[in-house]
Amino acid sequence: MQDYDPHRRNLLIAAAAAGVAAVGPAAAQTRTDAGVKVLDGQPMPEPPPDKSAGPVRPARGSVLNGKLAVVTGAARGIGRAIAVELAANGADVVALDICGPVSPASDAAPATPEELNDTVGQIRNYGRRGEGIKADIRDVAALREIADRIEHDYGKVDIVVANAAIQGWRPLLEMKDSDWRDVIENNLNGTANTVRAFAPKMVARGKGRLILLSSMQGKHGTKDAANYCASKWGILGLMKSAAMEFGQYNITVNAIIPGLVDTPLTRHEKRLTESMAETGRKPPAAPTPQEAWDWRAPTVPLKVGWLQPDDISPVAVFLASDAANMVTGAEYEVTGGDSAKDV
Ligand SMILES: NC(=O)c1ccc[n+]([C@@H]2O[C@H](COP(=O)([O-])OP(=O)(O)OC[C@H]3O[C@@H](n4cnc5c(N)ncnc54)[C@H](O)[C@@H]3O)[C@@H](O)[C@H]2O)c1
């Protein structure tokens, strides 16, 4: 532990407060209980600044100026919202997507190169550097090359959001071997590939943020989606283990757990039927989206049938920000309150 030096500590607080000038005119805060802190005449040890989120500064939970983020699965849906919201708050963003079919085990229509271009356009509309890369998260060698190239071009990788995933609906007894294998390979192994390809860049710099997308289906069972469910539980184990290993390098690892969100992944009759069945009633064979909303919304504390992608992305901004310096190994649920029913 470093020697206690309140003078040095106050200088650091003053320096951090001076940085506020770039953010706005609000009064700079000192640490709320700054000053000499002692117990029985002994000074209280304090962490170095990079091992603390303090002191209080306006917008420390959102300002990402000067940071470089990589987001996988960013052509559309939640990945696009996260990529654009990181840019809206100051980050340069590399948006990565396969932009095509992933596996017959996926029930969603493939994303397209045009959608990825559209994401990049939205990033650039915020005045940030934006770049789209077509790549497959199952190919760890390709991801390592991309990590090298990004580090070369941008000088660093601050934030990685491992978001890409697929889902298909089949009962366990009817699943082909490939249905099981492809979803695990894509969602769980692909997320681990992303972590393993980019983490070494962060280790070398002694800082970084890894944000993994799990799901409420990674917290409870889901009928007819055991492969997806298992992949999303696995991501939580990966996240917690990586947090334990990478803390010594000042790298945080956290998971976002969305509830039901309207994206191409879920705009699917089977997902609507399953989500209606979660209310405890037997759904009709071919429900309309309005029927699904009307069944679900009264059961969700905030009274929505489902959320929107840009309801999820603000949590990614917080986890990427300096305000989250001391948050790691954590799960952030964004469900409209749906998760309040779960233990
Ligand atoms: N939509 C929801 O209700 C919901 C709920 C909980 C969790 N999630 C999670 O959020 C994340 C985003 O989901 P979404 O709903 O936006 O889905 P989406 O299908 O709209 O987007 C997923 C993107 O990932 C890309 N992708 C898939 N496999 C890839 C691969 N091998 N390599 C590169 N890119 C690949 C797809 O091309 C697509 O653009 C996923 O991890 C998903 O499991 C979604």
The ligand as a Gaussian input file, in Angstrom:
#p B3LYP/6-31G(d) Opt

LIG

0 1
 N      -33.371000      -8.471000     -28.113000
 C      -33.546000      -8.969000     -26.890000
 O      -34.678000      -9.089000     -26.383000
 C      -32.355000      -9.391000     -26.082000
 C      -32.599000      -9.730000     -24.744000
 C      -31.520000     -10.123000     -23.970000
 C      -30.250000     -10.164000     -24.493000
 N      -30.046000      -9.828000     -25.794000
 C      -28.685000      -9.895000     -26.286000
 O      -28.331000      -8.649000     -26.857000
 C      -27.383000      -8.854000     -27.896000
 C      -27.861000      -8.177000     -29.167000
 O      -29.071000      -8.785000     -29.559000
 P      -30.081000      -8.094000     -30.583000
 O      -31.436000      -8.359000     -30.036000
 O      -29.653000      -6.719000     -30.880000
 O      -29.887000      -9.062000     -31.847000
 P      -29.782000      -8.730000     -33.422000
 O      -29.999000     -10.033000     -34.119000
 O      -30.642000      -7.596000     -33.790000
 O      -28.264000      -8.276000     -33.572000
 C      -27.221000      -9.179000     -33.361000
 C      -26.094000      -8.824000     -34.302000
 O      -25.010000      -9.723000     -34.037000
 C      -24.442000     -10.079000     -35.289000
 N      -23.748000     -11.371000     -35.139000
 C      -24.268000     -12.551000     -34.757000
 N      -23.330000     -13.516000     -34.814000
 C      -22.184000     -12.919000     -35.238000
 C      -20.880000     -13.382000     -35.483000
 N      -20.566000     -14.679000     -35.398000
 N      -19.932000     -12.507000     -35.825000
 C      -20.228000     -11.181000     -35.967000
 N      -21.473000     -10.689000     -35.782000
 C      -22.441000     -11.560000     -35.423000
 C      -25.614000     -10.175000     -36.232000
 O      -25.207000     -10.107000     -37.591000
 C      -26.465000      -9.003000     -35.775000
 O      -26.174000      -7.826000     -36.490000
 C      -27.219000     -10.358000     -28.018000
 O      -26.106000     -10.769000     -27.250000
 C      -28.473000     -10.888000     -27.396000
 O      -28.320000     -12.205000     -26.896000
 C      -31.076000      -9.437000     -26.603000

